[in-house]
Amino acid sequence: MSKKQLLSRLLQMLVVLIGISILTFLLTYLSPGDPVRNMYLAQGLMPDEEQVAVLREEMGLNDPFLTQYFRWLGNCLRGDFGNSFSLNKPVVTLLSARLWPTLKLAFCAMVIMLIVAVPLGVLSAVYHNKPIDYIVRAITFFGVSVPNFWVGLMLTLLFAVRLKLVPVVSSGGSFKDLILPSVTLAIAMTAKYTRQVRTAVLEELHSDYVIGARARGVAESKILWGNVFPNSLLPLITMLGISIGSLLGGTSVVEVIFSYPGLGNLAVSAITSYDYYLIQGYVLWVSIIYMVINLLVDISYNYVDPRMRLRR
Amino acid sequence: MKKKNFFLRYPGFTIFAILAAAIVLVAIFAPQITHGVSPIKGNLAEAIMEPSAEHPFGTDKMGRDVFTRVIYGARASLSSTFLLVMVIFVLGTFLGIISGYFGGAVDAVIMRLADMMMAFPGLVLAIAVAGILGASMRNAVIAISLVSWPKYARLARSLVMKIRHTDFVAAAIVTGSKTPYMLWKYMLPNTITTLVITAATDIGGMMMELAALSFLGFGATPPTPEWGFMLNEGRSFMQSAPWMMIYPGLAIFITVVVFNMLGDNLRDILDPRNED
């Protein structure tokens, strides 16, 4: 990516970011009923009219929409995402405490995914329409069809409840705590990614230069790892960026199953207690992380694909 | 001649079409299959009983028959999934065709909206929307539609763009075809096959997303029998009553497998270019 491209990309990101912030802010507006009343009710309190009115005024809920939005945006830009209503702490403190465990979980899942998906995908492509290919395809098919929360529950039942190899509730501290959640998270992604690796490699294997290389007697392994695989990396990196998005979004379900102390778990409990600031903070943070990752993926093309460098 | 042999020519499609139809029939005839046992009213004296001849899948904490609830659960899962796929299919196709056909400001607005929706990773926005709107199957459908239409819109747009500037389209416009006619007779038919394939292959995934929302407590509400929510209820009884979560999960799994296979087979029939 040249400097100019990067700049236009950043500008595009800014537009989308503004959109994201409006949408995130609108979440409170979408909410049926009065947010203040909902917050009280979620805590099991019956507020009187006066309390509600005072708090509404305090939160600035009586101001016009744009005033509210820009005040909120200004605060966010200064790093102030408000106070969590249910946990009585600044949203920033809560989110940053949970950010690391979630990233750790997503990272582990991604490592598992790469370790399994890349060899399986390549194998399946090389032995196209042979028994190995059929087996891999069958496995990936089941992988994409099984709900990951159910797999998580079943794995817990087997390994934690019956065999007692790992703890039922993971505190997110030790390595042992990470195994089940990250495996659960990785299953669906691995299956999808294996298919994509297979398709990408297969496509590359059918190109003319491969036939040419074979005709010249170049060793098959050299063609595969020296030419075909590096050439199919580009689409694979793009898909990896997209997969990371699903990983980040998918963590909430897995975190709830394993009571893992991550962002997703926090968000789910925030929603059940109508903790608007916390929900807004969560949605905003995760989407920004996702955007940054995708930007990094785009920048990495520079290093993977020499054609991108030459274009400058 | 061709029509007569259709089912024989595509045995894979036929088998899974029959299985899918069977699942739909199970949902429709749930009362007959379960011999009139109520999925909602339980007998507390029979709470948490192991699978037996009387209760093949056991009973739950309210003494309700799990088998009955799994069978009835097909209703909520299937109807909401079909509704969801219909909504995103119609909405996405419509916006995509308009975007590709008119271009310019319309295109920019729709596509930037799509970009924004796609900037939220996975279920993040859907969870927030479903949670804030309040738990119900309808709100879960709204939430997932909101984040899923861009995929269809982009696809439809790119397909329309491919033919937008071809000669036959220009000729049709010059000879006085009205815009709605153009969209309906030229643009839609060119996009519909690919979009139908996408929708068909998406059914399984959408079903799992809905079940995931229900599992988190943002979908179906008790006492409605729904597979995702049954897993949620069964979770706290994992040790004492594993059957409470084994069977609903199995039901989701089997249904998703059948619909995924059906979708894949349909794709092979409609799109011969794809060799997988």
Interface residues (C-beta under 8 A of the other chain):
Chain A: V15 V16 G19 I20 L23 L27 T28 L30 S31 P32 F141 F142 V144 S145 V146 P147 N148 F149 W150 L153 M154 T156 L157 V161 T199 I244 G245 S246 L247 L248 G249 G250 S252 V253 V256 I257 A267 V268 I271 T272 Y274 I279 Y282 V283 V286 S287 Y290 M291
Chain B: R112 L113 D115 M116 A119 F120 P121 G122 L123 V124 L125 I127 A128 V129 G131 I132 L133 G134 G204 G205 M208 A211 A212 F215 L216 G217 F218 G228 L231 G234 R235 M238 Q239 P242 M245 I246 G249 I252 F253 V256 V257 N260 M261 D276
